[in-house]
Each structure stands twice: as C-alpha cells, then as structure tokens.
Amino acid sequence: MMRAARDFSPSVIAALVAAAVLLAAGVLMAVYEEQLYSSQQVRAVREQAQILAGSVSAAVVFDDHNAAQEYVDALRVNPELEGAGIYGAHGQFIAGFARGTRLPALVTQSRTSIGQGYIDIAVPVNQNADQVGIVLLRAVTEPPERRIARYAGLILLVTMGALVIAVLSFSQAALSRRAQELAGVNRRLHEEMEERRKTEEALRQSHKMEAIGQLSGGIAHDFNNLIMIVKGNLRLLKRKLGAQAEQADTYIASADEALDRAAHLTQRILAFSRRQPLTPQRVNLSTLAQGLSELIRHSVGEKVEITLRLTASWSTLCDINQMENVVLNLAINARDAMPDGGRLVVETRDVTLTGAPADVEGEFVPGDYVALAVIDTGSGMPEEVRRRAVDPFFTTKPQGKGTGLGLSMTFGFVRQSGGYLVIDSAPGKGTAITILMPRDQEVA
C-alpha cells in the first residue's frame, strides 16, 4: 500500500486531497442548505399562521364558519401550502382546505410537527389574551427527488472539480481565473438570495394588507348600516316630538353631528379596503389642481409658500370628489410636517413608464400615466415610518391629532382607481408623494 502511494505523482495526490476536501465541504454545505431551507420554511409558515390567527379571532369567537372559510380560501394562492385549518376553543374543526393528505379533525394546542413530505405549524388564536382557538398551516417540505438531484449534482460537481484541479495544477493563471469565476457565482447566489428575501417580504406584506382590508371593509359596511338606522330614528324622533322638539333639538343635532363624523370615518375605512363606491369621470389633473389652488392656500396658511407646476395634458378616469379630497389631505399633511413654514409644490406631468417605480407592490402595468405629486420641505420620514405610512391606523401624530387613515384612504382610492402611490422621503429632506393614474386611452 505504501508503494502504491509512492507511485502517485504530487499533482495527482494534491488533486485527490482537493477532491476529498471539496466532497466534505459539499456535504456540509448540502446539510447546511437543507437545514437553512427547513428553518426558513418553518419561519415563513409560522408568520403566515400568526397573520391568519390575528385575522380570524372574531370569526372563531362567533363561530362564523363562512367568514373563517373566506380567510383560509385566501391562502390557496400559495402553492407551498398543502392545507390550512381553523379550530375552535375545544379543538373542533371550523373551516379549512387540504390539497393532499387530510387535516387532523382535532387540534387542541400549539405545535410544530413534521410528516411524510409536509410540516404542520399550529399557533393559538387569542382574544384579549385568552386562547379562543387554533390555526394550523400545512406546508410541503423539500421533495426527496429534489434532494437526491441536489446531492447527485453535488457529487458530479465535486468530481469535475477534482479533474479540473488535476489538469490545471500546472497553471497558476488558470487557477486564478477559476477563482474569479467562483467569486462571480457566489456573488450571483447572494443576489438571488436577497431578491428572494425581498419577494417573500413583499408577499407577506401583501397577504397582511389583504386580510386587514377584508376585515375592515366588512366591519365598515355593517357599521355604516347601523349609523343609517340611528340617523333615521333621530329624524323620526324629531318629527314625533313636533312642537316639543325645540327643547331636545340641541341634543339631537349633537348626536346627528357625531353620526356624520362616524360615517366619514367608515368612508375612510371603505376607501382603504377598496370597497367604496366610486363615480369615475374623465378629468385633467392639472385643471383639478388649478381649481383647488385657492382652497389649498387657505388650508395650509400664510407660513407655507405654494408653487404650482402643472404641465400634464393627458386625461385620466377617477372620482373627481375623492381625488379633490386626496389632494387636500396631502396638502394638509405637508402643512403639518412644516410647523415653522416651508415650501409646498403641487406638480402634474405626463410620464411613460416601462418598469415599476421603487416600492410599488403587486403587478405593475407599463404604459402612459398622469403623475400628480405633492412635495414639501418638512422634516421627512425615517425609513421604517415611510414603509408603514399607508398602514391603517398608523400615525406619528400625538393622540387625538390624527386617525392614521389619511394615507391609507389615499392608497386604497388610488389602487381602486387602477393607479399607484409612491412615497419618497428621508429625515431632513422633506417628502414627495406621487400618485400615478393611468392615461385615459379613449381620449388618446
């Protein structure tokens, strides 16, 4: 055996050693990637389960099977989910779906379990710190065929690497080129991993906003109906009192005013959830902004300098009243960001976009757009605030100074009208909020 070892040339021995090192490193990398994939899968599924648990608490408490089924049906678009189930306080099945193996009929506690080709994540559904049910999500694990193919490819790659090392051991220049190639592959791998992370984050945000929108829209519709009933009864009460109504008129008027404010709040919630009835009309945003100029000046005060840059000539289709409210709300938000005064620019322009602007979620349709921007020189937003700016009920204003529905209402109205909302802001650099509305092609 020693003699056989001496017959090998140093280059062959070096190649064999390198192959063994590569094989060991490859196996370790494969094991690490498998563990990383598994942990990422568990984390992603757990986050989705927690979002679903936070959304269905009311449906579980009231044993509303139809509402619970609507929530789980929204998860069918995720191909990695094999099933989803919602269970009551006693573990009884309420709603769900399964593509392959059947879901368990009874789940009473939180758990993480792995089956044949799938993994189950169960998280509690809480209501006021009390557990009222369980949400179970079943996701596929890595298929055996994929794992075998990865190991086979790894072995083939290691073998080829050993041969390459043996052949190129006499050329230092070739080894240098190989190292550069590997560096490029590693860089692309990191770029792909980062892109995947951003895509998963966008998908989770989209699911969260969709769930919140469905819940808030349903509540707003029901609440609006109740408001109409109360307002009708107040009118009937006033008519019934007749001549005696003067004594109670102040109280009735105060209650009616409060109901009007509540109705306005429900309209904002409906705008966010994209369920508000709209009356789209053909409108030129430059003309609309010009007509609002005096009202904007009156709303922002004398401390703020107003500049109009209205160059857009294309028309778009939108609800004119809602768009006027949006422009005024953006101007008032800009005024609040400049308590000591500053400059407010209202700008319109015609743009042709071939790609999606930064931070635009969902599918973007390239084409002609009319851009309306409201730009201020205020304090600006930190990145974490900018990313949450359109979340419902999120506000940085003091308590009692804002509902946190202004930008979420604007976002809902713009998306319902087929447009997009872009927020560009940084601390100390002001804020620019741009609305992109599709060009009216009939006029074009």
C-alpha positions as CSV (number, residue, x, y, z in Angstrom):
1,M,0.0,0.0,0.0
2,M,2.8,2.4,0.8
3,R,4.5,1.6,-2.6
4,A,1.2,2.3,-4.4
5,A,1.0,5.6,-2.7
6,R,4.6,6.4,-3.8
7,D,3.6,5.7,-7.4
8,F,1.2,8.7,-7.4
9,S,2.6,12.0,-8.6
10,P,2.4,15.0,-6.3
11,S,-0.2,16.7,-8.6
12,V,-2.4,13.6,-8.5
13,I,-2.2,13.4,-4.7
14,A,-3.0,17.1,-4.5
15,A,-6.0,16.6,-6.8
16,L,-7.2,13.7,-4.6
17,V,-6.8,15.7,-1.4
18,A,-8.6,18.6,-3.0
19,A,-11.4,16.3,-4.2
20,A,-11.8,14.9,-0.7
21,V,-11.9,18.4,0.8
22,L,-14.4,19.5,-1.8
23,L,-16.6,16.5,-1.2
24,A,-16.6,17.1,2.6
25,A,-17.3,20.8,2.1
26,G,-20.0,20.0,-0.4
27,V,-21.7,17.6,2.0
28,L,-21.5,20.1,4.8
29,M,-22.9,22.8,2.5
30,A,-25.7,20.5,1.4
31,V,-26.6,19.7,5.0
32,Y,-26.4,23.4,5.9
33,E,-28.6,24.4,3.0
34,E,-31.1,21.7,3.9
35,Q,-31.3,23.0,7.5
36,L,-31.5,26.6,6.3
37,Y,-34.3,25.7,3.9
38,S,-36.2,23.9,6.6
39,S,-35.8,26.7,9.1
40,Q,-36.8,29.4,6.6
41,Q,-39.8,27.3,5.6
42,V,-40.9,26.9,9.3
43,R,-40.4,30.6,9.9
44,A,-42.3,31.7,6.8
45,V,-45.2,29.3,7.5
46,R,-45.3,30.4,11.2
47,E,-45.6,34.1,10.2
48,Q,-48.4,33.3,7.8
49,A,-50.2,31.3,10.6
50,Q,-49.8,34.2,13.0
51,I,-51.2,36.6,10.5
52,L,-54.2,34.3,9.9
53,A,-54.7,33.8,13.6
54,G,-54.8,37.5,14.2
55,S,-57.4,37.9,11.4
56,V,-59.8,35.2,12.3
57,S,-60.2,35.8,16.0
58,A,-63.6,37.4,15.6
59,A,-64.8,34.6,13.3
60,V,-63.7,31.9,15.8
61,V,-65.3,33.7,18.8
62,F,-68.6,34.0,17.0
63,D,-68.3,30.6,15.4
64,D,-68.7,32.1,11.9
65,H,-67.8,29.3,9.6
66,N,-68.4,31.2,6.4
67,A,-66.1,34.1,7.4
68,A,-63.4,31.7,8.6
69,Q,-63.6,29.8,5.3
70,E,-63.1,33.0,3.4
71,Y,-59.9,33.7,5.3
72,V,-58.4,30.2,4.6
73,D,-59.5,30.3,1.0
74,A,-57.4,33.5,0.5
75,L,-54.3,31.3,1.3
76,R,-55.0,28.9,-1.6
77,V,-52.9,31.1,-3.9
78,N,-49.7,30.0,-2.0
79,P,-48.6,26.8,-3.8
80,E,-46.3,25.8,-0.9
81,L,-49.3,25.4,1.4
82,E,-50.9,21.9,1.3
83,G,-53.6,22.8,3.7
84,A,-55.0,25.3,6.3
85,G,-57.4,24.8,9.1
86,I,-59.1,26.8,11.8
87,Y,-60.1,25.1,15.0
88,G,-62.3,26.3,17.9
89,A,-61.6,26.6,21.6
90,H,-62.1,22.9,22.1
91,G,-60.1,21.9,19.1
92,Q,-63.0,21.3,16.9
93,F,-62.6,21.9,13.1
94,I,-64.3,25.1,11.9
95,A,-63.0,25.7,8.4
96,G,-60.1,24.9,6.1
97,F,-58.9,23.1,3.0
98,A,-56.4,20.4,2.1
99,R,-54.8,19.6,-1.3
100,G,-53.3,16.2,-0.4
101,T,-53.4,14.4,3.0
102,R,-56.4,15.2,5.2
103,L,-56.0,17.7,8.1
104,P,-56.5,16.4,11.6
105,A,-60.0,16.6,12.9
106,L,-59.0,17.8,16.4
107,V,-56.2,20.2,17.3
108,T,-56.0,21.5,20.9
109,Q,-52.6,23.0,21.3
110,S,-49.8,24.8,19.5
111,R,-47.2,22.5,17.9
112,T,-44.7,22.0,15.1
113,S,-44.6,18.6,13.6
114,I,-43.1,17.0,10.5
115,G,-44.9,14.4,8.5
116,Q,-44.1,12.5,5.3
117,G,-43.3,15.3,2.9
118,Y,-45.0,18.1,4.9
119,I,-44.7,20.1,8.1
120,D,-47.6,21.3,10.3
121,I,-47.4,24.6,12.2
122,A,-50.2,25.3,14.8
123,V,-50.4,28.6,16.6
124,P,-53.1,29.9,19.0
125,V,-55.9,32.3,18.2
126,N,-56.0,34.8,21.0
127,Q,-58.8,37.3,22.0
128,N,-57.9,39.7,24.9
129,A,-55.0,37.5,26.0
130,D,-57.3,34.4,26.1
131,Q,-56.9,31.5,23.7
132,V,-60.1,31.0,21.7
133,G,-58.9,28.6,19.0
134,I,-56.0,27.2,16.9
135,V,-54.8,27.9,13.4
136,L,-53.0,25.0,11.6
137,L,-51.0,25.5,8.3
138,R,-49.5,22.6,6.4
139,A,-46.6,23.3,4.1
140,V,-44.6,21.0,1.8
141,T,-41.1,20.2,2.7
142,E,-38.3,19.6,0.2
143,P,-39.3,16.7,-2.1
144,P,-37.0,13.6,-2.0
145,E,-36.4,13.9,-5.7
146,R,-35.1,17.4,-5.4
147,R,-32.8,16.4,-2.5
148,I,-31.4,13.4,-4.5
149,A,-30.9,15.6,-7.5
150,R,-29.0,18.1,-5.5
151,Y,-26.7,15.5,-3.9
152,A,-26.2,13.9,-7.3
153,G,-25.3,17.3,-8.9
154,L,-23.0,18.0,-5.9
155,I,-21.1,14.7,-6.4
156,L,-20.8,15.4,-10.1
157,L,-19.6,18.9,-9.4
158,V,-17.0,17.7,-7.0
159,T,-15.8,15.0,-9.4
160,M,-15.4,17.5,-12.2
161,G,-13.7,19.9,-9.8
162,A,-11.1,17.3,-8.9
163,L,-10.4,16.6,-12.5
164,V,-10.1,20.3,-13.2
165,I,-7.7,20.8,-10.3
166,A,-5.6,17.9,-11.5
167,V,-5.4,19.2,-15.0
168,L,-4.8,22.9,-14.1
169,S,-2.4,22.2,-11.2
170,F,0.5,23.2,-13.6
171,S,-1.0,26.7,-14.4
172,Q,-1.3,29.3,-11.8
173,A,-3.0,31.7,-14.2
174,A,-5.8,29.2,-14.9
175,L,-6.4,28.7,-11.1
176,S,-6.7,32.5,-10.8
177,R,-9.4,32.6,-13.5
178,R,-11.2,29.7,-11.8
179,A,-11.2,31.6,-8.5
180,Q,-12.7,34.7,-10.3
181,E,-15.5,32.5,-11.8
182,L,-16.3,31.1,-8.4
183,A,-16.4,34.6,-6.9
184,G,-18.9,35.6,-9.6
185,V,-21.1,32.6,-8.9
186,N,-21.0,33.4,-5.2
187,R,-22.0,37.0,-5.9
188,R,-24.9,36.0,-8.1
189,L,-26.0,33.5,-5.4
190,H,-26.1,36.2,-2.8
191,E,-28.0,38.5,-5.2
192,E,-30.6,35.8,-5.8
193,M,-31.0,35.1,-2.1
194,E,-31.5,38.8,-1.4
195,E,-34.1,39.0,-4.2
196,R,-35.9,36.0,-2.8
197,R,-35.9,37.6,0.6
198,K,-37.4,40.8,-0.8
199,T,-40.1,38.8,-2.7
200,E,-41.1,36.9,0.4
201,E,-41.3,40.1,2.4
202,A,-43.5,41.7,-0.2
203,L,-45.7,38.6,-0.3
204,R,-46.2,38.6,3.5
205,Q,-47.0,42.3,3.4
206,S,-49.5,41.8,0.6
207,H,-51.2,39.0,2.5
208,K,-51.4,41.0,5.7
209,M,-52.8,44.1,3.9
210,E,-55.4,41.9,2.1
211,A,-56.5,40.3,5.3
212,I,-56.8,43.7,7.1
213,G,-58.6,45.2,4.1
214,Q,-61.2,42.3,4.0
215,L,-61.8,42.6,7.8
216,S,-62.0,46.4,7.9
217,G,-64.2,46.6,4.8
218,G,-66.8,44.2,6.3
219,I,-66.9,46.0,9.6
220,A,-67.2,49.4,7.9
221,H,-70.2,48.2,5.8
222,D,-72.0,46.8,8.9
223,F,-71.2,49.9,11.0
224,N,-72.4,52.2,8.3
225,N,-75.7,50.4,8.2
226,L,-76.1,50.9,11.9
227,I,-75.3,54.6,11.6
228,M,-78.0,55.0,9.0
229,I,-80.5,53.3,11.3
230,V,-79.7,55.6,14.2
231,K,-79.9,58.7,12.0
232,G,-83.3,57.6,10.7
233,N,-84.6,57.1,14.2
234,L,-83.3,60.5,15.2
235,R,-85.3,62.1,12.3
236,L,-88.4,60.1,13.4
237,L,-87.9,61.2,17.0
238,K,-87.7,64.8,16.0
239,R,-90.8,64.5,13.8
240,K,-92.6,62.7,16.7
241,L,-91.8,65.4,19.2
242,G,-93.3,68.1,17.0
243,A,-93.5,71.4,18.9
244,Q,-91.6,69.9,21.8
245,A,-88.6,69.2,19.5
246,E,-87.1,72.7,20.3
247,Q,-86.2,71.5,23.8
248,A,-84.3,68.4,22.5
249,D,-83.1,70.0,19.3
250,T,-79.6,70.7,20.6
251,Y,-79.1,67.1,21.8
252,I,-80.5,65.7,18.5
253,A,-78.2,68.0,16.5
254,S,-75.2,67.0,18.5
255,A,-76.0,63.3,18.1
256,D,-76.5,63.8,14.3
257,E,-73.2,65.6,14.0
258,A,-71.4,62.8,15.8
259,L,-73.0,60.3,13.5
260,D,-71.8,62.3,10.5
261,R,-68.3,62.1,11.8
262,A,-68.7,58.3,12.3
263,A,-70.0,58.0,8.8
264,H,-67.0,59.9,7.4
265,L,-64.7,57.5,9.3
266,T,-66.4,54.5,7.8
267,Q,-65.9,56.1,4.3
268,R,-62.2,56.3,5.0
269,I,-62.1,52.6,6.1
270,L,-64.0,51.6,2.9
271,A,-61.6,53.7,0.8
272,F,-58.7,51.8,2.4
273,S,-60.3,48.4,1.8
274,R,-61.1,49.4,-1.8
275,R,-64.8,48.8,-1.4
276,Q,-66.0,52.4,-1.6
277,P,-68.5,53.0,-4.5
278,L,-66.8,55.4,-7.0
279,T,-68.1,57.5,-9.8
280,P,-65.2,57.7,-12.3
281,Q,-65.2,60.6,-14.7
282,R,-62.7,62.0,-17.3
283,V,-60.6,64.6,-15.6
284,N,-57.5,66.6,-16.3
285,L,-55.4,66.6,-13.1
286,S,-53.8,70.0,-14.0
287,T,-57.2,71.6,-14.2
288,L,-58.3,69.9,-11.0
289,A,-55.2,71.1,-9.1
290,Q,-55.5,74.6,-10.5
291,G,-59.1,74.8,-9.3
292,L,-58.1,73.7,-5.8
293,S,-55.2,76.3,-5.5
294,E,-57.2,78.9,-3.5
295,L,-58.6,76.2,-1.2
296,I,-55.1,74.8,-0.7
297,R,-53.7,78.3,0.1
298,H,-56.5,78.8,2.7
299,S,-55.9,75.3,4.2
300,V,-52.1,75.5,4.6
301,G,-51.9,79.1,5.9
302,E,-49.6,82.0,5.2
303,K,-46.4,80.4,6.5
304,V,-46.2,78.0,3.6
305,E,-45.2,79.1,0.1
306,I,-47.2,77.3,-2.6
307,T,-45.8,76.6,-6.1
308,L,-47.8,75.0,-8.9
309,R,-46.0,73.1,-11.7
310,L,-49.0,71.9,-13.8
311,T,-47.6,70.5,-17.1
312,A,-49.8,67.4,-17.5
313,S,-52.0,67.5,-20.6
314,W,-53.3,63.9,-20.6
315,S,-56.7,63.0,-19.0
316,T,-57.5,60.1,-16.6
317,L,-60.6,58.5,-15.2
318,C,-61.3,58.9,-11.5
319,D,-63.9,60.0,-9.0
320,I,-63.4,63.8,-9.0
321,N,-64.7,64.4,-5.5
322,Q,-62.4,61.7,-4.0
323,M,-59.4,63.0,-5.9
324,E,-60.0,66.5,-4.6
325,N,-60.2,65.2,-1.1
326,V,-56.9,63.3,-1.7
327,V,-55.1,66.4,-2.9
328,L,-56.4,68.4,0.1
329,N,-55.4,65.7,2.6
330,L,-51.9,65.5,1.2
331,A,-51.5,69.3,1.3
332,I,-52.7,69.4,5.0
333,N,-50.3,66.5,5.8
334,A,-47.5,68.6,4.2
335,R,-48.5,71.6,6.3
336,D,-48.4,69.5,9.5
337,A,-44.8,68.5,8.5
338,M,-43.8,72.1,8.3
339,P,-45.0,73.8,11.5
340,D,-42.5,76.7,11.1
341,G,-43.3,77.2,7.5
342,G,-41.8,76.0,4.3
343,R,-42.5,75.3,0.6
344,L,-45.3,73.2,-0.9
345,V,-45.1,72.2,-4.5
346,V,-48.1,70.7,-6.4
347,E,-46.9,69.2,-9.6
348,T,-48.5,67.3,-12.5
349,R,-46.8,65.8,-15.5
350,D,-47.2,63.2,-18.3
351,V,-45.0,60.2,-17.9
352,T,-44.4,56.9,-19.8
353,L,-43.2,54.1,-17.6
354,T,-41.6,50.9,-18.9
355,G,-40.9,49.5,-15.4
356,A,-42.4,49.6,-11.9
357,P,-41.3,52.5,-9.7
358,A,-39.5,51.7,-6.4
359,D,-41.5,50.0,-3.7
360,V,-44.6,49.6,-5.9
361,E,-46.3,46.3,-4.7
362,G,-48.2,43.9,-6.9
363,E,-48.2,43.6,-10.7
364,F,-47.3,46.9,-12.5
365,V,-48.7,47.6,-15.9
366,P,-46.2,49.6,-18.1
367,G,-47.7,52.5,-20.1
368,D,-48.7,56.1,-20.1
369,Y,-49.6,57.7,-16.7
370,V,-50.5,61.1,-15.4
371,A,-48.4,61.9,-12.3
372,L,-49.7,64.2,-9.5
373,A,-47.0,64.9,-6.9
374,V,-47.3,66.9,-3.6
375,I,-43.8,67.8,-2.4
376,D,-42.9,69.6,0.9
377,T,-39.7,70.7,2.6
378,G,-40.7,69.4,6.0
379,S,-39.0,67.1,8.4
380,G,-39.3,64.0,6.3
381,M,-39.8,60.4,7.4
382,P,-37.4,57.7,8.7
383,E,-37.3,54.6,6.5
384,E,-39.3,52.5,9.0
385,V,-42.0,55.1,9.1
386,R,-42.1,55.5,5.3
387,R,-42.6,51.8,4.8
388,R,-45.6,51.8,7.2
389,A,-47.1,55.1,6.1
390,V,-50.1,53.5,4.3
391,D,-50.8,51.0,7.1
392,P,-54.3,51.7,8.5
393,F,-54.4,53.4,11.9
394,F,-50.6,54.1,11.8
395,T,-49.8,57.7,12.7
396,T,-46.9,59.6,14.2
397,K,-49.1,62.5,15.3
398,P,-50.0,62.9,19.0
399,Q,-53.1,61.2,20.4
400,G,-56.2,63.0,19.2
401,K,-54.5,64.8,16.3
402,G,-54.9,62.0,13.7
403,T,-56.7,58.8,12.9
404,G,-53.9,57.2,10.9
405,L,-56.4,56.7,8.0
406,G,-55.4,59.6,5.7
407,L,-52.7,57.9,3.6
408,S,-54.3,54.5,3.9
409,M,-57.5,56.1,2.4
410,T,-55.5,57.7,-0.3
411,F,-53.7,54.4,-1.1
412,G,-57.0,52.5,-1.2
413,F,-58.6,55.0,-3.5
414,V,-55.7,55.2,-5.9
415,R,-55.4,51.4,-6.2
416,Q,-59.2,51.0,-6.6
417,S,-58.9,53.5,-9.5
418,G,-56.1,51.5,-11.1
419,G,-53.3,53.8,-10.1
420,Y,-50.2,53.6,-7.9
421,L,-48.8,55.5,-4.9
422,V,-45.1,56.2,-4.4
423,I,-43.7,57.8,-1.3
424,D,-40.2,59.3,-1.4
425,S,-38.9,60.7,1.9
426,A,-35.9,60.9,4.2
427,P,-35.2,62.7,7.5
428,G,-34.4,66.4,6.9
429,K,-35.1,66.2,3.1
430,G,-38.9,66.6,3.0
431,T,-41.5,64.3,1.5
432,A,-42.7,63.7,-2.1
433,I,-45.9,61.7,-2.5
434,T,-46.6,60.9,-6.1
435,I,-49.9,59.5,-7.5
436,L,-49.7,57.7,-10.8
437,M,-53.1,57.5,-12.6
438,P,-53.4,55.6,-16.0
439,R,-54.0,57.7,-19.0
440,D,-57.5,57.7,-20.5
441,Q,-56.8,55.7,-23.7
442,E,-60.2,56.7,-25.3
443,V,-59.1,60.3,-25.4
444,A,-55.7,59.3,-26.6
